[in-house]
Amino acid sequence: MNFFNLLQSLDELLYEVMSWLVFYPVTLWRVLVHPLKMMDYSDVEQGDVSDQQYTDTLSPPLFLLLSLIIVHAAEIALVGNDAVVASKVGLSALVSTNTDLILLRIVLYSLFPVMMATRLVRARGLQVDRATLRAPFYSQCYVAAVLAMMLGTAVILVKQGHDWAVLAGGALALFGLLWFGFLQTAWFNQHLQCGRLRAFGHASRAMVESLAAMFILSSLFS
């Protein structure tokens, strides 16, 4: 790569990073106000060619990653480094920096999209492969990002140690899970064209599987 190609690459990288300042709040607002519409929007975008996808928003995985980075930065500012970073016991020894912790958290919160997407594909009677899993996984990343922000903020409040902060953190975590569960029921109802009771069953099963997998994986690093 010559010097001019390097400059061009840096130019494109700088534009991409700075554009996040515009498109992140736009994406966040749309997901908060119209979460199901944004999930449908993601499904439509998956049908476009790669360079025409998500032109007026952030892609769902990137939105999830940036949301986790923002919450993590707030945690460092208000609470300090997580105990996992300092611990050298067991698998937590692999998490030696904040970057490692962010990567671990994105894996943990990505369990929600992958479990929900897998449940939908199986409920449709389709084979689970890269093609069938991709679109529902991407759409789920939008709402998983908001859930991650709620749960992350709840953890920060609980770590404050004050009675009011612990209560507020618990209430926020409960609200986030209920909000997420309600959306999943509506999502399964819409995509499977089934009754709300059956949709609730699919959503509940996928949420239990996600939380169980998240708990098991996180406990290995505690």
Secondary structure as UniProt FT lines:
FT   HELIX           3..33
FT   HELIX           35..45
FT   TURN            46..47
FT   HELIX           50..52
FT   TURN            53..54
FT   HELIX           60..78
FT   HELIX           83..86
FT   HELIX           90..94
FT   HELIX           98..123
FT   TURN            124..125
FT   HELIX           130..160
FT   HELIX           163..192
FT   HELIX           196..220
//
